[in-house]
């Protein structure tokens, strides 16, 4: 199992009733694949365009992406990326 102490925390943000990753989706997916039950997170205090970010969150929800588990069938190959 990976060492959680060397795993950088994944930034999260809460807006309204939504809590979501603002970065680190690959790390979160890796933690899932490794069978982790918990993930180190940190509140994102950056000043970003949160309205635009919420548009991205809404788009993910419309595509039935609710958790990192939903990304399993959506991983691009290096060539496609």
PDB file of N, CA, C and O in Angstrom:
ATOM      1  N   UNK A   1       0.841  -1.189   0.000  1.00  0.00           N
ATOM      2  CA  UNK A   1       0.000   0.000   0.000  1.00  0.00           C
ATOM      3  C   UNK A   1       0.878   1.242   0.000  1.00  0.00           C
ATOM      4  O   UNK A   1       1.954   1.246   0.598  1.00  0.00           O
ATOM      5  N   UNK A   2       0.426   2.285  -0.664  1.00  0.00           N
ATOM      6  CA  UNK A   2       1.175   3.536  -0.726  1.00  0.00           C
ATOM      7  C   UNK A   2       1.226   4.186   0.649  1.00  0.00           C
ATOM      8  O   UNK A   2       0.341   3.986   1.482  1.00  0.00           O
ATOM      9  N   UNK A   3       2.257   4.951   0.867  1.00  0.00           N
ATOM     10  CA  UNK A   3       2.450   5.639   2.134  1.00  0.00           C
ATOM     11  C   UNK A   3       1.671   6.947   2.124  1.00  0.00           C
ATOM     12  O   UNK A   3       2.004   7.864   1.372  1.00  0.00           O
ATOM     13  N   UNK A   4       0.645   7.038   2.946  1.00  0.00           N
ATOM     14  CA  UNK A   4      -0.226   8.216   2.963  1.00  0.00           C
ATOM     15  C   UNK A   4       0.543   9.480   3.351  1.00  0.00           C
ATOM     16  O   UNK A   4       0.145  10.581   2.972  1.00  0.00           O
ATOM     17  N   UNK A   5       1.631   9.337   4.098  1.00  0.00           N
ATOM     18  CA  UNK A   5       2.399  10.511   4.521  1.00  0.00           C
ATOM     19  C   UNK A   5       3.088  11.213   3.355  1.00  0.00           C
ATOM     20  O   UNK A   5       3.355  12.412   3.432  1.00  0.00           O
ATOM     21  N   UNK A   6       3.380  10.486   2.275  1.00  0.00           N
ATOM     22  CA  UNK A   6       4.033  11.122   1.128  1.00  0.00           C
ATOM     23  C   UNK A   6       3.038  11.438   0.009  1.00  0.00           C
ATOM     24  O   UNK A   6       3.427  11.901  -1.063  1.00  0.00           O
ATOM     25  N   UNK A   7       1.780  11.189   0.262  1.00  0.00           N
ATOM     26  CA  UNK A   7       0.723  11.428  -0.715  1.00  0.00           C
ATOM     27  C   UNK A   7       0.195  12.844  -0.494  1.00  0.00           C
ATOM     28  O   UNK A   7      -0.424  13.107   0.538  1.00  0.00           O
ATOM     29  N   UNK A   8       0.424  13.765  -1.438  1.00  0.00           N
ATOM     30  CA  UNK A   8      -0.032  15.144  -1.220  1.00  0.00           C
ATOM     31  C   UNK A   8      -1.558  15.206  -1.073  1.00  0.00           C
ATOM     32  O   UNK A   8      -2.279  14.524  -1.801  1.00  0.00           O
ATOM     33  N   UNK A   9      -2.047  16.021  -0.136  1.00  0.00           N
ATOM     34  CA  UNK A   9      -3.501  16.133   0.039  1.00  0.00           C
ATOM     35  C   UNK A   9      -4.174  16.661  -1.228  1.00  0.00           C
ATOM     36  O   UNK A   9      -3.600  17.453  -1.975  1.00  0.00           O
ATOM     37  N   UNK A  10      -5.383  16.210  -1.443  1.00  0.00           N
ATOM     38  CA  UNK A  10      -6.173  16.644  -2.595  1.00  0.00           C
ATOM     39  C   UNK A  10      -7.004  17.854  -2.160  1.00  0.00           C
ATOM     40  O   UNK A  10      -7.714  17.785  -1.156  1.00  0.00           O
ATOM     41  N   UNK A  11      -6.921  18.968  -2.911  1.00  0.00           N
ATOM     42  CA  UNK A  11      -7.684  20.155  -2.518  1.00  0.00           C
ATOM     43  C   UNK A  11      -9.181  19.996  -2.789  1.00  0.00           C
ATOM     44  O   UNK A  11      -9.590  19.484  -3.831  1.00  0.00           O
ATOM     45  N   UNK A  12      -9.984  20.447  -1.825  1.00  0.00           N
ATOM     46  CA  UNK A  12     -11.439  20.390  -1.956  1.00  0.00           C
ATOM     47  C   UNK A  12     -12.029  21.764  -1.670  1.00  0.00           C
ATOM     48  O   UNK A  12     -11.398  22.611  -1.039  1.00  0.00           O
ATOM     49  N   UNK A  13     -13.235  21.961  -2.144  1.00  0.00           N
ATOM     50  CA  UNK A  13     -13.959  23.215  -1.937  1.00  0.00           C
ATOM     51  C   UNK A  13     -15.408  22.872  -1.651  1.00  0.00           C
ATOM     52  O   UNK A  13     -15.944  21.908  -2.197  1.00  0.00           O
ATOM     53  N   UNK A  14     -16.040  23.661  -0.798  1.00  0.00           N
ATOM     54  CA  UNK A  14     -17.470  23.506  -0.554  1.00  0.00           C
ATOM     55  C   UNK A  14     -18.158  24.785  -0.999  1.00  0.00           C
ATOM     56  O   UNK A  14     -17.831  25.881  -0.546  1.00  0.00           O
ATOM     57  N   UNK A  15     -19.108  24.618  -1.887  1.00  0.00           N
ATOM     58  CA  UNK A  15     -19.949  25.725  -2.336  1.00  0.00           C
ATOM     59  C   UNK A  15     -21.382  25.232  -2.254  1.00  0.00           C
ATOM     60  O   UNK A  15     -21.745  24.250  -2.902  1.00  0.00           O
ATOM     61  N   UNK A  16     -22.183  25.903  -1.470  1.00  0.00           N
ATOM     62  CA  UNK A  16     -23.546  25.428  -1.238  1.00  0.00           C
ATOM     63  C   UNK A  16     -23.471  24.081  -0.547  1.00  0.00           C
ATOM     64  O   UNK A  16     -22.776  23.927   0.457  1.00  0.00           O
ATOM     65  N   UNK A  17     -24.189  23.104  -1.086  1.00  0.00           N
ATOM     66  CA  UNK A  17     -24.155  21.756  -0.489  1.00  0.00           C
ATOM     67  C   UNK A  17     -23.215  20.823  -1.234  1.00  0.00           C
ATOM     68  O   UNK A  17     -23.214  19.618  -0.984  1.00  0.00           O
ATOM     69  N   UNK A  18     -22.415  21.362  -2.145  1.00  0.00           N
ATOM     70  CA  UNK A  18     -21.487  20.538  -2.916  1.00  0.00           C
ATOM     71  C   UNK A  18     -20.085  20.625  -2.325  1.00  0.00           C
ATOM     72  O   UNK A  18     -19.591  21.713  -2.033  1.00  0.00           O
ATOM     73  N   UNK A  19     -19.459  19.482  -2.153  1.00  0.00           N
ATOM     74  CA  UNK A  19     -18.031  19.408  -1.831  1.00  0.00           C
ATOM     75  C   UNK A  19     -17.382  18.657  -2.979  1.00  0.00           C
ATOM     76  O   UNK A  19     -17.814  17.564  -3.343  1.00  0.00           O
ATOM     77  N   UNK A  20     -16.340  19.251  -3.547  1.00  0.00           N
ATOM     78  CA  UNK A  20     -15.744  18.654  -4.746  1.00  0.00           C
ATOM     79  C   UNK A  20     -14.241  18.884  -4.765  1.00  0.00           C
ATOM     80  O   UNK A  20     -13.723  19.805  -4.133  1.00  0.00           O
ATOM     81  N   UNK A  21     -13.550  18.013  -5.515  1.00  0.00           N
ATOM     82  CA  UNK A  21     -12.118  18.187  -5.734  1.00  0.00           C
ATOM     83  C   UNK A  21     -11.915  19.370  -6.664  1.00  0.00           C
ATOM     84  O   UNK A  21     -12.648  19.536  -7.639  1.00  0.00           O
ATOM     85  N   UNK A  22     -10.914  20.195  -6.359  1.00  0.00           N
ATOM     86  CA  UNK A  22     -10.555  21.274  -7.284  1.00  0.00           C
ATOM     87  C   UNK A  22      -9.307  20.913  -8.083  1.00  0.00           C
ATOM     88  O   UNK A  22      -8.943  21.607  -9.032  1.00  0.00           O
ATOM     89  N   UNK A  23      -8.664  19.833  -7.693  1.00  0.00           N
ATOM     90  CA  UNK A  23      -7.475  19.332  -8.380  1.00  0.00           C
ATOM     91  C   UNK A  23      -7.225  17.933  -7.813  1.00  0.00           C
ATOM     92  O   UNK A  23      -7.896  17.517  -6.869  1.00  0.00           O
ATOM     93  N   UNK A  24      -6.278  17.221  -8.378  1.00  0.00           N
ATOM     94  CA  UNK A  24      -5.877  15.950  -7.799  1.00  0.00           C
ATOM     95  C   UNK A  24      -6.786  14.778  -8.112  1.00  0.00           C
ATOM     96  O   UNK A  24      -6.793  13.786  -7.383  1.00  0.00           O
ATOM     97  N   UNK A  25      -7.551  14.879  -9.184  1.00  0.00           N
ATOM     98  CA  UNK A  25      -8.467  13.795  -9.533  1.00  0.00           C
ATOM     99  C   UNK A  25      -7.719  12.489  -9.808  1.00  0.00           C
ATOM    100  O   UNK A  25      -8.207  11.408  -9.479  1.00  0.00           O
ATOM    101  N   UNK A  26      -6.531  12.596 -10.412  1.00  0.00           N
ATOM    102  CA  UNK A  26      -5.734  11.394 -10.682  1.00  0.00           C
ATOM    103  C   UNK A  26      -5.267  10.762  -9.376  1.00  0.00           C
ATOM    104  O   UNK A  26      -5.316   9.541  -9.225  1.00  0.00           O
ATOM    105  N   UNK A  27      -4.812  11.587  -8.428  1.00  0.00           N
ATOM    106  CA  UNK A  27      -4.403  11.066  -7.120  1.00  0.00           C
ATOM    107  C   UNK A  27      -5.580  10.397  -6.414  1.00  0.00           C
ATOM    108  O   UNK A  27      -5.431   9.333  -5.814  1.00  0.00           O
ATOM    109  N   UNK A  28      -6.740  11.026  -6.491  1.00  0.00           N
ATOM    110  CA  UNK A  28      -7.925  10.458  -5.842  1.00  0.00           C
ATOM    111  C   UNK A  28      -8.296   9.120  -6.479  1.00  0.00           C
ATOM    112  O   UNK A  28      -8.665   8.179  -5.777  1.00  0.00           O
ATOM    113  N   UNK A  29      -8.200   9.033  -7.796  1.00  0.00           N
ATOM    114  CA  UNK A  29      -8.506   7.776  -8.476  1.00  0.00           C
ATOM    115  C   UNK A  29      -7.485   6.703  -8.091  1.00  0.00           C
ATOM    116  O   UNK A  29      -7.855   5.555  -7.846  1.00  0.00           O
ATOM    117  N   UNK A  30      -6.219   7.068  -8.037  1.00  0.00           N
ATOM    118  CA  UNK A  30      -5.183   6.123  -7.627  1.00  0.00           C
ATOM    119  C   UNK A  30      -5.461   5.602  -6.222  1.00  0.00           C
ATOM    120  O   UNK A  30      -5.337   4.403  -5.971  1.00  0.00           O
ATOM    121  N   UNK A  31      -5.831   6.481  -5.315  1.00  0.00           N
ATOM    122  CA  UNK A  31      -6.156   6.054  -3.953  1.00  0.00           C
ATOM    123  C   UNK A  31      -7.308   5.052  -3.971  1.00  0.00           C
ATOM    124  O   UNK A  31      -7.293   4.068  -3.231  1.00  0.00           O
ATOM    125  N   UNK A  32      -8.295   5.302  -4.807  1.00  0.00           N
ATOM    126  CA  UNK A  32      -9.423   4.372  -4.949  1.00  0.00           C
ATOM    127  C   UNK A  32      -8.944   3.011  -5.445  1.00  0.00           C
ATOM    128  O   UNK A  32      -9.319   1.974  -4.898  1.00  0.00           O
ATOM    129  N   UNK A  33      -8.106   3.025  -6.495  1.00  0.00           N
ATOM    130  CA  UNK A  33      -7.590   1.774  -7.061  1.00  0.00           C
ATOM    131  C   UNK A  33      -6.777   1.006  -6.019  1.00  0.00           C
ATOM    132  O   UNK A  33      -6.809  -0.224  -5.987  1.00  0.00           O
ATOM    133  N   UNK A  34      -6.055   1.727  -5.175  1.00  0.00           N
ATOM    134  CA  UNK A  34      -5.251   1.089  -4.134  1.00  0.00           C
ATOM    135  C   UNK A  34      -6.103   0.587  -2.963  1.00  0.00           C
ATOM    136  O   UNK A  34      -5.592  -0.060  -2.049  1.00  0.00           O
ATOM    137  N   UNK A  35      -7.391   0.888  -2.998  1.00  0.00           N
ATOM    138  CA  UNK A  35      -8.286   0.398  -1.961  1.00  0.00           C
ATOM    139  C   UNK A  35      -8.348   1.247  -0.705  1.00  0.00           C
ATOM    140  O   UNK A  35      -8.817   0.790   0.337  1.00  0.00           O
ATOM    141  N   UNK A  36      -7.876   2.477  -0.803  1.00  0.00           N
ATOM    142  CA  UNK A  36      -7.914   3.347   0.362  1.00  0.00           C
ATOM    143  C   UNK A  36      -9.353   3.652   0.743  1.00  0.00           C
ATOM    144  O   UNK A  36     -10.213   3.840  -0.118  1.00  0.00           O
ATOM    145  N   UNK A  37      -9.601   3.698   2.033  1.00  0.00           N
ATOM    146  CA  UNK A  37     -10.913   4.077   2.553  1.00  0.00           C
ATOM    147  C   UNK A  37     -10.968   5.563   2.885  1.00  0.00           C
ATOM    148  O   UNK A  37     -12.053   6.134   3.005  1.00  0.00           O
ATOM    149  N   UNK A  38      -9.810   6.189   3.033  1.00  0.00           N
ATOM    150  CA  UNK A  38      -9.717   7.617   3.344  1.00  0.00           C
ATOM    151  C   UNK A  38      -8.654   8.237   2.458  1.00  0.00           C
ATOM    152  O   UNK A  38      -7.749   7.555   1.977  1.00  0.00           O
ATOM    153  N   UNK A  39      -8.775   9.527   2.251  1.00  0.00           N
ATOM    154  CA  UNK A  39      -7.883  10.263   1.374  1.00  0.00           C
ATOM    155  C   UNK A  39      -7.507  11.570   2.063  1.00  0.00           C
ATOM    156  O   UNK A  39      -8.391  12.271   2.556  1.00  0.00           O
ATOM    157  N   UNK A  40      -6.219  11.921   2.112  1.00  0.00           N
ATOM    158  CA  UNK A  40      -5.876  13.209   2.714  1.00  0.00           C
ATOM    159  C   UNK A  40      -6.368  14.353   1.818  1.00  0.00           C
ATOM    160  O   UNK A  40      -6.112  14.366   0.614  1.00  0.00           O
ATOM    161  N   UNK A  41      -7.069  15.302   2.420  1.00  0.00           N
ATOM    162  CA  UNK A  41      -7.592  16.455   1.681  1.00  0.00           C
ATOM    163  C   UNK A  41      -7.218  17.737   2.422  1.00  0.00           C
ATOM    164  O   UNK A  41      -6.847  17.715   3.596  1.00  0.00           O
ATOM    165  N   UNK A  42      -7.325  18.834   1.714  1.00  0.00           N
ATOM    166  CA  UNK A  42      -7.066  20.151   2.281  1.00  0.00           C
ATOM    167  C   UNK A  42      -8.064  21.123   1.652  1.00  0.00           C
ATOM    168  O   UNK A  42      -8.371  21.026   0.464  1.00  0.00           O
ATOM    169  N   UNK A  43      -8.565  22.056   2.454  1.00  0.00           N
ATOM    170  CA  UNK A  43      -9.494  23.043   1.902  1.00  0.00           C
ATOM    171  C   UNK A  43      -8.755  23.951   0.932  1.00  0.00           C
ATOM    172  O   UNK A  43      -7.678  24.456   1.247  1.00  0.00           O
ATOM    173  N   UNK A  44      -9.326  24.157  -0.232  1.00  0.00           N
ATOM    174  CA  UNK A  44      -8.754  25.033  -1.254  1.00  0.00           C
ATOM    175  C   UNK A  44      -9.154  26.463  -0.928  1.00  0.00           C
ATOM    176  O   UNK A  44     -10.335  26.809  -0.956  1.00  0.00           O
ATOM    177  N   UNK A  45      -8.167  27.286  -0.620  1.00  0.00           N
ATOM    178  CA  UNK A  45      -8.413  28.686  -0.271  1.00  0.00           C
ATOM    179  C   UNK A  45      -8.041  29.633  -1.411  1.00  0.00           C
ATOM    180  O   UNK A  45      -8.065  30.852  -1.244  1.00  0.00           O
ATOM    181  N   UNK A  46      -7.695  29.067  -2.572  1.00  0.00           N
ATOM    182  CA  UNK A  46      -7.314  29.904  -3.713  1.00  0.00           C
ATOM    183  C   UNK A  46      -8.487  30.763  -4.168  1.00  0.00           C
ATOM    184  O   UNK A  46      -9.648  30.372  -4.047  1.00  0.00           O
ATOM    185  N   UNK A  47      -8.165  31.925  -4.685  1.00  0.00           N
ATOM    186  CA  UNK A  47      -9.175  32.796  -5.271  1.00  0.00           C
ATOM    187  C   UNK A  47      -9.294  32.439  -6.750  1.00  0.00           C
ATOM    188  O   UNK A  47      -8.487  32.870  -7.574  1.00  0.00           O
ATOM    189  N   UNK A  48     -10.297  31.656  -7.065  1.00  0.00           N
ATOM    190  CA  UNK A  48     -10.527  31.233  -8.438  1.00  0.00           C
ATOM    191  C   UNK A  48     -11.904  31.697  -8.887  1.00  0.00           C
ATOM    192  O   UNK A  48     -12.690  32.202  -8.085  1.00  0.00           O
ATOM    193  N   UNK A  49     -12.185  31.527 -10.146  1.00  0.00           N
ATOM    194  CA  UNK A  49     -13.512  31.841 -10.678  1.00  0.00           C
ATOM    195  C   UNK A  49     -14.426  30.677 -10.330  1.00  0.00           C
ATOM    196  O   UNK A  49     -14.618  29.760 -11.130  1.00  0.00           O
ATOM    197  N   UNK A  50     -14.990  30.725  -9.123  1.00  0.00           N
ATOM    198  CA  UNK A  50     -15.778  29.603  -8.635  1.00  0.00           C
ATOM    199  C   UNK A  50     -17.070  29.417  -9.415  1.00  0.00           C
ATOM    200  O   UNK A  50     -17.591  28.303  -9.480  1.00  0.00           O
ATOM    201  N   UNK A  51     -17.595  30.474 -10.003  1.00  0.00           N
ATOM    202  CA  UNK A  51     -18.792  30.325 -10.838  1.00  0.00           C
ATOM    203  C   UNK A  51     -18.471  29.449 -12.050  1.00  0.00           C
ATOM    204  O   UNK A  51     -19.252  28.571 -12.417  1.00  0.00           O
ATOM    205  N   UNK A  52     -17.324  29.695 -12.660  1.00  0.00           N
ATOM    206  CA  UNK A  52     -16.902  28.871 -13.803  1.00  0.00           C
ATOM    207  C   UNK A  52     -16.638  27.435 -13.350  1.00  0.00           C
ATOM    208  O   UNK A  52     -16.971  26.488 -14.062  1.00  0.00           O
ATOM    209  N   UNK A  53     -16.049  27.276 -12.183  1.00  0.00           N
ATOM    210  CA  UNK A  53     -15.765  25.930 -11.687  1.00  0.00           C
ATOM    211  C   UNK A  53     -17.054  25.166 -11.419  1.00  0.00           C
ATOM    212  O   UNK A  53     -17.140  23.970 -11.698  1.00  0.00           O
ATOM    213  N   UNK A  54     -18.057  25.856 -10.879  1.00  0.00           N
ATOM    214  CA  UNK A  54     -19.344  25.198 -10.645  1.00  0.00           C
ATOM    215  C   UNK A  54     -19.979  24.750 -11.953  1.00  0.00           C
ATOM    216  O   UNK A  54     -20.696  23.750 -11.977  1.00  0.00           O
ATOM    217  N   UNK A  55     -19.730  25.473 -13.039  1.00  0.00           N
ATOM    218  CA  UNK A  55     -20.200  25.036 -14.355  1.00  0.00           C
ATOM    219  C   UNK A  55     -19.574  23.686 -14.699  1.00  0.00           C
ATOM    220  O   UNK A  55     -20.248  22.799 -15.223  1.00  0.00           O
ATOM    221  N   UNK A  56     -18.286  23.537 -14.403  1.00  0.00           N
ATOM    222  CA  UNK A  56     -17.599  22.258 -14.661  1.00  0.00           C
ATOM    223  C   UNK A  56     -18.186  21.151 -13.790  1.00  0.00           C
ATOM    224  O   UNK A  56     -18.392  20.034 -14.265  1.00  0.00           O
ATOM    225  N   UNK A  57     -18.455  21.448 -12.531  1.00  0.00           N
ATOM    226  CA  UNK A  57     -19.054  20.460 -11.634  1.00  0.00           C
ATOM    227  C   UNK A  57     -20.422  20.044 -12.160  1.00  0.00           C
ATOM    228  O   UNK A  57     -20.748  18.858 -12.184  1.00  0.00           O
ATOM    229  N   UNK A  58     -21.216  21.016 -12.580  1.00  0.00           N
ATOM    230  CA  UNK A  58     -22.554  20.729 -13.115  1.00  0.00           C
ATOM    231  C   UNK A  58     -22.457  19.866 -14.377  1.00  0.00           C
ATOM    232  O   UNK A  58     -23.243  18.937 -14.562  1.00  0.00           O
ATOM    233  N   UNK A  59     -21.497  20.176 -15.231  1.00  0.00           N
ATOM    234  CA  UNK A  59     -21.301  19.393 -16.452  1.00  0.00           C
ATOM    235  C   UNK A  59     -20.940  17.950 -16.112  1.00  0.00           C
ATOM    236  O   UNK A  59     -21.450  17.022 -16.739  1.00  0.00           O
ATOM    237  N   UNK A  60     -20.069  17.753 -15.128  1.00  0.00           N
ATOM    238  CA  UNK A  60     -19.709  16.391 -14.696  1.00  0.00           C
ATOM    239  C   UNK A  60     -20.947  15.655 -14.194  1.00  0.00           C
ATOM    240  O   UNK A  60     -21.155  14.489 -14.527  1.00  0.00           O
ATOM    241  N   UNK A  61     -21.758  16.325 -13.403  1.00  0.00           N
ATOM    242  CA  UNK A  61     -22.974  15.701 -12.886  1.00  0.00           C
ATOM    243  C   UNK A  61     -23.925  15.312 -14.021  1.00  0.00           C
ATOM    244  O   UNK A  61     -24.544  14.249 -13.981  1.00  0.00           O
ATOM    245  N   UNK A  62     -24.038  16.178 -15.030  1.00  0.00           N
ATOM    246  CA  UNK A  62     -24.898  15.867 -16.183  1.00  0.00           C
ATOM    247  C   UNK A  62     -24.398  14.647 -16.948  1.00  0.00           C
ATOM    248  O   UNK A  62     -25.172  13.954 -17.607  1.00  0.00           O
ATOM    249  N   UNK A  63     -23.084  14.390 -16.850  1.00  0.00           N
ATOM    250  CA  UNK A  63     -22.484  13.219 -17.514  1.00  0.00           C
ATOM    251  C   UNK A  63     -22.404  12.017 -16.578  1.00  0.00           C
ATOM    252  O   UNK A  63     -21.728  11.031 -16.871  1.00  0.00           O
ATOM    253  N   UNK A  64     -23.101  12.111 -15.454  1.00  0.00           N
ATOM    254  CA  UNK A  64     -23.153  11.031 -14.463  1.00  0.00           C
ATOM    255  C   UNK A  64     -21.804  10.750 -13.821  1.00  0.00           C
ATOM    256  O   UNK A  64     -21.486   9.600 -13.517  1.00  0.00           O
ATOM    257  N   UNK A  65     -21.020  11.782 -13.618  1.00  0.00           N
ATOM    258  CA  UNK A  65     -19.753  11.660 -12.903  1.00  0.00           C
ATOM    259  C   UNK A  65     -19.976  12.286 -11.531  1.00  0.00           C
ATOM    260  O   UNK A  65     -20.090  13.504 -11.397  1.00  0.00           O
ATOM    261  N   UNK A  66     -20.037  11.425 -10.512  1.00  0.00           N
ATOM    262  CA  UNK A  66     -20.312  11.865  -9.153  1.00  0.00           C
ATOM    263  C   UNK A  66     -19.147  11.612  -8.217  1.00  0.00           C
ATOM    264  O   UNK A  66     -18.977  12.320  -7.224  1.00  0.00           O
ATOM    265  N   UNK A  67     -18.341  10.604  -8.529  1.00  0.00           N
ATOM    266  CA  UNK A  67     -17.190  10.258  -7.697  1.00  0.00           C
ATOM    267  C   UNK A  67     -16.046   9.833  -8.616  1.00  0.00           C
ATOM    268  O   UNK A  67     -16.238   9.685  -9.823  1.00  0.00           O
ATOM    269  N   UNK A  68     -14.863   9.639  -8.049  1.00  0.00           N
ATOM    270  CA  UNK A  68     -13.731   9.186  -8.862  1.00  0.00           C
ATOM    271  C   UNK A  68     -13.975   7.802  -9.436  1.00  0.00           C
ATOM    272  O   UNK A  68     -13.386   7.450 -10.459  1.00  0.00           O
ATOM    273  N   UNK A  69     -14.824   7.013  -8.808  1.00  0.00           N
ATOM    274  CA  UNK A  69     -15.162   5.688  -9.334  1.00  0.00           C
ATOM    275  C   UNK A  69     -15.761   5.810 -10.730  1.00  0.00           C
ATOM    276  O   UNK A  69     -15.551   4.947 -11.582  1.00  0.00           O
ATOM    277  N   UNK A  70     -16.503   6.880 -10.956  1.00  0.00           N
ATOM    278  CA  UNK A  70     -17.137   7.096 -12.261  1.00  0.00           C
ATOM    279  C   UNK A  70     -16.133   7.447 -13.356  1.00  0.00           C
ATOM    280  O   UNK A  70     -16.490   7.480 -14.534  1.00  0.00           O
ATOM    281  N   UNK A  71     -14.892   7.706 -12.982  1.00  0.00           N
ATOM    282  CA  UNK A  71     -13.862   8.025 -13.968  1.00  0.00           C
ATOM    283  C   UNK A  71     -13.212   6.769 -14.553  1.00  0.00           C
ATOM    284  O   UNK A  71     -12.491   6.856 -15.547  1.00  0.00           O
ATOM    285  N   UNK A  72     -13.455   5.612 -13.955  1.00  0.00           N
ATOM    286  CA  UNK A  72     -12.775   4.378 -14.354  1.00  0.00           C
ATOM    287  C   UNK A  72     -12.918   4.077 -15.844  1.00  0.00           C
ATOM    288  O   UNK A  72     -11.963   3.632 -16.480  1.00  0.00           O
ATOM    289  N   UNK A  73     -14.079   4.313 -16.393  1.00  0.00           N
ATOM    290  CA  UNK A  73     -14.310   4.026 -17.807  1.00  0.00           C
ATOM    291  C   UNK A  73     -14.035   5.230 -18.706  1.00  0.00           C
ATOM    292  O   UNK A  73     -14.355   5.202 -19.895  1.00  0.00           O
ATOM    293  N   UNK A  74     -13.450   6.277 -18.151  1.00  0.00           N
ATOM    294  CA  UNK A  74     -13.242   7.508 -18.907  1.00  0.00           C
ATOM    295  C   UNK A  74     -11.767   7.914 -18.972  1.00  0.00           C
ATOM    296  O   UNK A  74     -11.454   9.069 -19.258  1.00  0.00           O
ATOM    297  N   UNK A  75     -10.875   6.978 -18.710  1.00  0.00           N
ATOM    298  CA  UNK A  75      -9.444   7.279 -18.723  1.00  0.00           C
ATOM    299  C   UNK A  75      -8.929   7.258 -20.154  1.00  0.00           C
ATOM    300  O   UNK A  75      -9.126   6.288 -20.886  1.00  0.00           O
ATOM    301  N   UNK A  76      -8.268   8.344 -20.543  1.00  0.00           N
ATOM    302  CA  UNK A  76      -7.735   8.453 -21.896  1.00  0.00           C
ATOM    303  C   UNK A  76      -6.378   7.760 -21.981  1.00  0.00           C
ATOM    304  O   UNK A  76      -5.620   7.728 -21.011  1.00  0.00           O
ATOM    305  N   UNK A  77      -6.092   7.219 -23.128  1.00  0.00           N
ATOM    306  CA  UNK A  77      -4.756   6.678 -23.367  1.00  0.00           C
ATOM    307  C   UNK A  77      -3.798   7.854 -23.545  1.00  0.00           C
ATOM    308  O   UNK A  77      -4.228   8.981 -23.795  1.00  0.00           O
ATOM    309  N   UNK A  78      -2.501   7.587 -23.416  1.00  0.00           N
ATOM    310  CA  UNK A  78      -1.509   8.637 -23.637  1.00  0.00           C
ATOM    311  C   UNK A  78      -1.635   9.241 -25.031  1.00  0.00           C
ATOM    312  O   UNK A  78      -1.481  10.449 -25.211  1.00  0.00           O
ATOM    313  N   UNK A  79      -1.914   8.396 -26.006  1.00  0.00           N
ATOM    314  CA  UNK A  79      -2.061   8.861 -27.398  1.00  0.00           C
ATOM    315  C   UNK A  79      -3.272   9.783 -27.535  1.00  0.00           C
ATOM    316  O   UNK A  79      -3.179  10.836 -28.166  1.00  0.00           O
ATOM    317  N   UNK A  80      -4.405   9.395 -26.948  1.00  0.00           N
ATOM    318  CA  UNK A  80      -5.617  10.205 -27.052  1.00  0.00           C
ATOM    319  C   UNK A  80      -5.487  11.518 -26.286  1.00  0.00           C
ATOM    320  O   UNK A  80      -6.076  12.528 -26.672  1.00  0.00           O
ATOM    321  N   UNK A  81      -4.712  11.500 -25.196  1.00  0.00           N
ATOM    322  CA  UNK A  81      -4.527  12.705 -24.397  1.00  0.00           C
ATOM    323  C   UNK A  81      -3.738  13.710 -25.186  1.00  0.00           C
ATOM    324  O   UNK A  81      -3.468  14.806 -24.694  1.00  0.00           O
TER     325      UNK A  81
END
